[in-house]
Amino acid sequence: MHSFRSVVLGLWLAASGSPLLVSAAPAPLPKAKSHREQNALVHGWIQQRFGRLLPDLMRRHGIDLWIVVSREYNDDPVFRSMAPLTTYASRRRTILVFHDLGPSHGVERLSVGRFDYDRLYTVRPTANDGQWAGLRALLDERQPAVIGIDVSKTFAHADGLSHSEHEALVAAIGPAHAARLKSAEPLAVDWLNRRLPEETAAYREAMTLAHGIIREAFSRQVITPGVTTTDDVAWWMRQRVAELGLGQWFHPTVDLQRAGGRPADSLVIQRGDLLHCDFGLVYLGFATDTQHNAYVLKDGERQAPAGLREGQRRGTRLQDIVLMQARPGVTGNVALAASLSQGRAEGLTPVIYCHPIGVHGHGAGPHIGMTDYQNGLPGMGEYRFEPDTWQSIELNVSHVVPEWAGQVVRFALEEDAVLTADGWRWILDRQDALYLID
């Protein structure tokens, strides 16, 4: 709903022939798919991923048979990517087995126990206390040369086999099979990181909802200058997500900077403030991660001060630099060093901390720094970029704003992007200009 002030200002600008720079009211949000519709899509994608991705990934990493073990309320992080949305947690003990039968037969999917998870797996029936014996019998029958298990010192996503379950597994399968165990870290990471084109197309729906909620939050629909606090806006965003039937993977953050200094948390929003949010939702089984900025116009203003607009431009320039440097085949650490070097050469003050995104908000795959790792990130920064993967381009720059008496202002930005065979592209349009709140 337009405020009286915005309507009057708009009529005045139109009559004067001046360009209308005050932001329009947010567009209505698209309708989210029902949970039932989402489950049907996700179920189909999992089946497609098993057929189109998993065989090549297992052969690439030299794993003949992959074991994924979960216990109720202590799931392997990989499990979420292998179960339908009707499954909120694994049942009792779940032992999933993926056996590569060769190019002509693909990967067989087995569940040693009782549960087929909506017909995604063929059950190898065993009693509750006989699952380990059932796994041993399966290994004796198949005799895989290399057995992958989820243990990793680098990625939590690939370290889902708990200590007690690892002990039980090794004891049950015997020394001959135990000697063939191998960390499935690279397989688990690639499995979680790789996306189908259909998933990327649907991810745009999630991003459209995320951007739309931010636009609603950063508008007079939600914010009344002099009344609304940053906490009010954050809680409004969280409630909005719940009302739309979406999920979240972290509590929204809304903060502000203003001339004269950066205030403490949860202050009343005033005219002339620069607002920032960090917001992520979950839709269709995928997490989003977005940071946008808005300016609250002072009376008589039609746009943000030039210094703030320049700071936003510098942030988007750093995004461009990162996407240029994070080429296929390049590691996260190499992309970090090159991006920092180029950014500084262009007069920017770059801080870069990009991460994979998908089933998990902070996903598995190549990382480009962390806030406290600007000289390279051991392990996670050593993975290489590959097509058909998503990355959250997260970073910040600082800029001296003349209109704020030379105050140094921080501009934090985050947008999700996909690496295709033709290079990077944003999942949805990025935020180039500051949002304006009248």
Secondary structure, DSSP 8 states (H G I E B T S, - for coil): ---HHHHHHHHHHHHHT----S------------HHHHHHHHHHHHHHHHHHTHHHHHHHTT-SEEEEEEETTB--GGGGGGS-TT-SS--SEEEEEEEE--TTT-EEEEEEES--TTTTSEEEE--GGGHHHHHHHHHHHH--S-EEE---SS-GGG--S-HHHHHHHHHHHHHHHHTTEEE-HHHHHHHHHB--HHHHHHHHHHHHHHHHHHHHHTSTTT--TTT-BHHHHHHHHHHHHHHTT-EESS--EEEEEBTTB---SS-B--TT-EEEEEE-EEETTEE--EEEEEEE--TT-SS--HHHHHHHHHHHHHHHHHHHH--TT-BHHHHHHHHHHHHHHTT---EE-BEE-SSSSS-SS--B-BTTBTT--TTGGGSB--SSEEEEEEEEEEEEEGGGTTEEEEEEEEEEEEEETTEEEESS----S-EEE-
